Amino acid sequence: MYSLVSVVIVSFISLIGVFAIAVSAKKLEAILIYMISFSAGALFGDSFIHLLPEAVSKNGFTLNISLYLIFGIAFSFVVEKIICWRHCHHPTTKEHPHKLAWMNLFGDVFHNFIDGLILGASYCVSLPVGIATTVAIVLHEIPQEIGDFGVMLYSGFSKKKALLLNFAVALMAVLGVLVALVVDQKVEGLTEFLIPFAAGGFIYIAGSDLIPELHKEGRVGRSLIQLLTFGLGVLVMVLLVFVEF
């Protein structure tokens, strides 16, 4: 029940693009860069504070855990290479072009399904791990969905069609959760694989896609704010450790 409620919340984040319409491109760009740094901190925090400690709590930091973690990183790298897709968090402009919108949507189908698998597996481990992972995914989805919405508008989609397609693709996460819950009952050790795998994927996204975006801003003041919001993202994950669910 908790995993299904969480994945529905994550799916509805896809509709946030409608709020971006009312904000000027310049203001949106300024806001998004801090949301990206906040998201990066949350993804790193969830990986190192919740997912990996949970993965090693039973059997220690074994070779299998290390290999599953590396596989999660490598898998994300291969996905980007094969379908020429990356987690972009900026609306499309002439200065910031994108691949075709349909390719972006195809990548999101795969990405959202994996998010659903991770959410389902996290709740199979424990309620706190599931909630922490939900928060990390939500914080990451907000700038990503705004970026995806911008890609579709730039490619000629109407606002209504862009929102509906984004939402339809987001529902793939629901399928991912259902698959995780069903398979976990039949395949022994699924969560033991998926939790470090998820950590590897989050580490890759934060390190390969989010951090490079932050380096595009070189001004000292804004860089310090990025560092602050990054730290706040980590702090959210730390605070979740001390909250009893």
C-alpha positions in Angstrom: 0.0 0.0 0.0 2.8 2.4 0.9 4.7 1.7 -2.2 1.6 2.2 -4.4 0.7 5.5 -2.7 4.3 6.7 -3.1 4.5 5.8 -6.8 1.3 7.6 -7.5 2.7 10.7 -5.9 5.9 10.4 -8.0 3.8 10.0 -11.1 1.8 13.2 -10.4 5.1 15.1 -10.3 5.0 14.8 -14.1 2.3 17.4 -14.2 4.5 20.0 -12.6 5.4 21.3 -16.0 2.2 23.3 -16.1 3.5 25.5 -13.3 6.7 26.2 -15.3 4.5 27.9 -18.0 3.8 30.8 -15.7 7.5 31.5 -14.9 9.8 33.3 -17.3 12.6 31.3 -18.8 15.3 33.4 -17.0 13.7 32.9 -13.6 13.0 29.2 -14.3 16.7 28.6 -15.1 17.8 30.3 -11.9 15.4 28.2 -9.8 16.2 24.9 -11.5 19.9 25.1 -10.9 19.3 25.1 -7.1 16.7 22.4 -7.4 19.3 20.3 -9.3 21.9 20.8 -6.5 19.3 19.9 -3.9 18.4 16.8 -5.9 22.0 15.8 -6.2 22.5 16.0 -2.5 19.3 13.9 -1.9 20.3 11.2 -4.3 23.8 10.9 -2.9 22.3 11.0 0.6 19.8 8.3 -0.1 22.5 6.1 -1.7 25.1 6.4 1.2 22.8 7.0 4.2 19.9 4.6 3.5 20.4 2.2 0.6 24.0 1.0 1.0 23.8 0.7 4.9 20.6 -1.3 4.4 22.3 -3.5 1.8 25.3 -4.3 4.0 23.4 -4.6 7.3 22.8 -8.4 7.0 25.9 -9.8 5.4 28.4 -7.0 5.5 30.0 -5.2 2.5 30.6 -8.4 0.4 31.9 -8.7 -3.1 28.4 -9.2 -4.3 27.3 -5.8 -2.9 30.2 -4.1 -4.6 29.5 -5.8 -7.9 25.7 -4.9 -7.8 26.7 -1.3 -7.0 29.1 -1.2 -9.9 26.5 -2.9 -12.2 24.0 -0.1 -11.3 26.5 2.5 -12.4 27.4 0.6 -15.5 23.8 -0.1 -16.4 22.9 3.6 -16.3 25.9 4.4 -18.4 25.0 1.8 -21.0 21.3 3.0 -21.1 22.5 6.5 -21.9 24.8 5.2 -24.6 22.3 2.9 -26.3 19.3 5.2 -26.5 21.3 8.5 -26.6 19.3 9.8 -23.6 20.3 11.5 -20.5 18.6 13.0 -17.4 18.4 16.6 -18.6 17.0 19.2 -16.2 16.8 22.3 -18.4 14.1 23.4 -20.8 15.1 23.3 -24.4 16.3 26.5 -26.0 18.5 27.4 -29.1 21.4 27.6 -26.7 20.4 24.3 -25.0 19.1 21.9 -27.7 17.8 18.4 -27.2 17.4 15.2 -29.1 13.9 14.4 -30.5 11.1 14.5 -28.0 10.0 11.0 -28.9 13.5 9.7 -28.0 13.3 11.6 -24.7 9.9 10.0 -24.0 11.2 6.5 -24.8 14.1 7.1 -22.4 11.6 8.2 -19.7 9.5 5.1 -20.1 12.5 3.0 -19.3 13.7 5.3 -16.5 10.3 5.5 -14.8 9.9 1.7 -14.9 13.3 1.3 -13.1 12.3 4.0 -10.6 9.2 1.9 -9.9 11.2 -1.3 -9.4 13.5 0.6 -7.0 10.6 2.0 -5.0 8.9 -1.4 -4.7 12.2 -3.0 -3.6 12.8 -0.3 -1.1 9.5 -0.8 0.6 10.1 -4.5 0.6 13.2 -3.8 2.7 11.6 -1.5 5.2 9.2 1.5 5.5 11.9 4.0 6.4 14.1 3.0 3.4 11.0 3.2 1.1 10.1 6.7 2.3 13.6 8.0 2.0 13.9 6.6 -1.5 10.5 8.1 -2.4 11.7 11.6 -1.2 14.9 11.3 -3.2 13.1 10.3 -6.4 10.5 13.1 -6.0 13.2 15.7 -5.5 15.0 14.4 -8.6 11.8 14.2 -10.7 10.8 17.8 -10.2 13.6 19.5 -12.3 13.6 16.5 -14.7 9.9 16.7 -15.5 10.1 20.5 -16.0 13.0 19.8 -18.4 11.0 17.1 -20.2 8.0 19.3 -20.5 10.2 22.0 -22.1 11.6 19.5 -24.6 8.1 18.6 -25.8 6.9 22.2 -26.1 10.1 23.0 -28.1 9.4 20.1 -30.4 6.0 21.3 -31.3 3.7 19.5 -28.9 0.7 21.4 -27.5 0.7 22.1 -23.8 -2.1 19.7 -23.2 -0.5 16.9 -25.2 2.8 17.4 -23.5 1.3 17.1 -20.1 -0.8 14.1 -21.0 2.2 12.3 -22.6 4.4 13.1 -19.6 1.8 11.8 -17.2 1.2 8.6 -19.2 5.0 7.9 -19.4 5.2 8.6 -15.6 2.7 5.8 -14.9 5.3 3.3 -16.0 6.6 3.6 -12.5 3.4 2.1 -11.2 4.1 -1.0 -13.4 7.6 -1.1 -12.0 6.3 -1.2 -8.4 3.8 -3.9 -9.2 6.5 -6.0 -10.9 8.9 -5.6 -7.9 6.2 -6.5 -5.4 5.1 -9.6 -7.4 8.6 -10.8 -8.2 9.9 -10.2 -4.7 7.5 -12.9 -3.5 8.8 -15.4 -6.0 12.5 -14.6 -6.5 14.6 -15.0 -3.5 17.3 -12.3 -3.0 15.7 -9.7 -5.4 16.0 -6.9 -2.9 19.5 -7.9 -2.1 20.3 -7.1 -5.7 18.1 -4.1 -6.4 19.1 -2.0 -3.3 22.8 -1.7 -4.2 21.9 -1.6 -7.9 19.6 1.4 -7.1 22.4 3.1 -5.1 24.7 2.7 -8.1 22.1 4.2 -10.4 21.5 7.1 -8.1 25.2 7.7 -7.7 25.6 7.7 -11.5 22.7 10.2 -12.0 23.9 12.6 -9.4 27.6 12.4 -10.4 27.3 12.2 -14.2 24.1 14.2 -14.9 23.5 16.6 -12.1 27.0 17.7 -10.8 28.2 18.7 -14.4 25.1 20.9 -14.7 26.2 22.7 -11.5 29.7 23.4 -12.9 28.1 25.5 -15.7 27.6 28.2 -13.1 31.0 29.7 -12.2 30.0 32.7 -10.1 31.1 32.4 -6.5 27.9 33.6 -4.9 25.7 31.2 -6.8 28.2 28.4 -6.4 28.0 28.8 -2.6 24.2 28.7 -2.8 24.5 25.5 -4.8 26.8 24.0 -2.2 24.2 25.0 0.5 21.3 23.5 -1.3 23.4 20.3 -2.0 24.0 20.1 1.7 20.3 20.6 2.5 19.5 17.7 0.2 21.9 15.5 2.2 20.5 16.9 5.4 17.0 15.8 4.5 18.2 12.2 4.1 20.1 12.4 7.4 16.9 13.7 9.2 14.9 10.8 7.8 17.2 8.4 9.7 16.0 9.9 13.0 12.3 9.9 12.2 10.3 7.0 13.4 7.7 5.7 10.9 
